Amino acid sequence: MESKSLEFNYANECDLEIHCSPFGLSGVYIKVRGTDIMGIGSTMGLITGTSRGMIHYNDSADMLNQKYKLYVVVDEDGTLRMDFTKIVTIHKTGEESLPEDTEKNPGDTLPALVFTGPCPEGHLDNIEPFIGIFSFEKEKKA
């Protein structure tokens, strides 16, 4: 079986906020420092607080008007890692088909972006991996 590895050419500092609600959904907010790029989403994780970390990527266009599914893990050393995998939308044009560059098995898709940073302080001792959704956009200037 072929092993795939992740390599990223670029990284930017970013601020992360996660706010857990009493209903088990957490709001996730990311602001990429020095840019007008921000993102918002929600997860099923029980983490609350702020963190500063790095978002790793290969193409800055991946942070413009994109929607992602999240897979979030907290390592034993307290590092929070969020994998951002693009959500592929299928447009009906008489016949439904995926773009040719879309892989046949979605579980084999590598993330387009990865956030790494210290896990915010407000969390349980043992955090199981959890999922979420996320969207990046340009901040609108007033």
C-alpha positions in Angstrom: 0.0 0.0 0.0 1.4 3.4 -1.0 2.1 5.8 1.9 1.3 9.5 1.4 3.2 12.2 3.2 2.4 15.8 3.8 4.8 18.6 2.8 3.9 22.3 2.9 5.9 25.1 1.3 4.4 28.0 3.4 3.2 28.8 6.9 1.6 31.9 8.4 1.0 32.8 12.1 -2.6 32.8 13.0 -4.8 33.4 16.1 -7.3 30.6 17.0 -10.4 31.0 19.2 -12.6 28.0 20.2 -15.8 28.6 22.2 -17.6 25.5 23.5 -21.4 25.7 24.0 -23.5 23.8 26.5 -24.9 21.8 23.5 -21.6 20.2 22.6 -20.9 22.3 19.5 -17.9 24.6 19.6 -17.4 27.8 17.4 -14.0 28.0 15.8 -12.5 31.2 14.6 -9.1 31.7 12.9 -7.5 35.0 11.8 -4.4 34.7 9.7 -2.1 37.4 11.0 -0.9 40.2 8.5 -3.7 39.4 6.1 -7.4 40.0 5.6 -8.2 36.3 5.7 -10.4 34.9 8.4 -12.3 31.7 8.9 -15.3 30.4 10.9 -16.6 27.0 11.6 -17.9 24.6 14.2 -16.7 21.4 15.8 -17.9 18.6 18.1 -14.9 19.2 20.5 -15.0 20.2 24.1 -12.3 22.8 24.1 -12.6 26.5 25.0 -10.0 29.2 24.8 -7.5 30.9 22.5 -4.2 29.9 21.0 -1.6 31.2 18.6 -0.1 28.8 16.0 0.9 28.3 12.4 -1.3 27.4 9.4 0.7 25.4 6.9 -0.3 25.4 3.2 1.0 25.1 -0.4 -1.3 27.6 -2.2 -2.7 30.8 -0.6 -5.8 30.3 -2.8 -6.7 27.5 -0.5 -7.6 30.1 2.1 -10.0 32.1 -0.1 -13.7 31.2 -0.3 -13.1 27.5 0.5 -15.1 25.1 2.6 -13.4 22.3 4.6 -14.1 19.3 6.8 -12.0 19.3 9.9 -10.3 16.5 11.8 -8.8 17.7 15.1 -6.4 15.9 17.4 -4.6 16.9 20.6 -1.3 15.1 21.1 0.1 13.9 24.4 2.4 17.0 24.5 -0.6 19.3 24.3 -0.2 20.3 20.6 -3.5 20.9 18.8 -3.5 19.8 15.1 -6.4 20.6 12.8 -6.4 19.0 9.3 -8.4 20.9 6.7 -9.7 18.7 3.9 -11.6 20.4 1.0 -15.2 19.7 0.6 -15.9 18.8 -3.0 -19.3 20.0 -4.3 -21.0 18.3 -7.2 -23.0 20.5 -9.6 -25.9 19.0 -11.5 -25.4 19.4 -15.2 -27.6 16.7 -16.5 -25.2 14.0 -15.3 -23.4 14.0 -11.9 -19.7 13.4 -12.0 -16.7 14.3 -9.9 -13.9 16.4 -11.4 -11.1 14.2 -12.8 -8.6 15.2 -10.2 -10.9 14.1 -7.4 -9.7 10.9 -5.8 -12.1 7.9 -6.0 -11.8 7.1 -2.2 -12.4 10.3 -0.2 -10.7 8.8 2.8 -7.4 8.9 1.0 -7.5 12.6 0.5 -4.7 14.6 2.2 -5.5 17.9 3.9 -4.9 21.1 1.9 -4.1 23.0 5.2 -2.9 22.1 8.6 -3.0 24.2 11.8 -0.6 23.4 14.6 -0.3 25.2 18.0 -0.7 24.8 21.7 -4.1 23.5 22.8 -6.2 26.2 24.6 -6.3 25.7 28.4 -10.0 25.1 28.7 -10.4 21.3 28.0 -10.7 17.9 29.6 -7.6 15.9 30.5 -8.1 13.3 27.7 -9.5 14.7 24.4 -10.5 12.2 21.8 -10.1 13.3 18.1 -13.1 15.2 16.8 -14.6 16.5 13.6 -16.0 19.8 12.3 -16.6 22.1 9.3 -14.9 25.3 8.4 -15.0 28.1 5.8 -12.3 30.7 4.9 -13.2 34.2 3.6 -11.7 37.6 3.1 -12.6 40.1 5.8 -14.9 42.8 4.6 -13.6 46.3 5.1 -16.0 48.9 6.5 
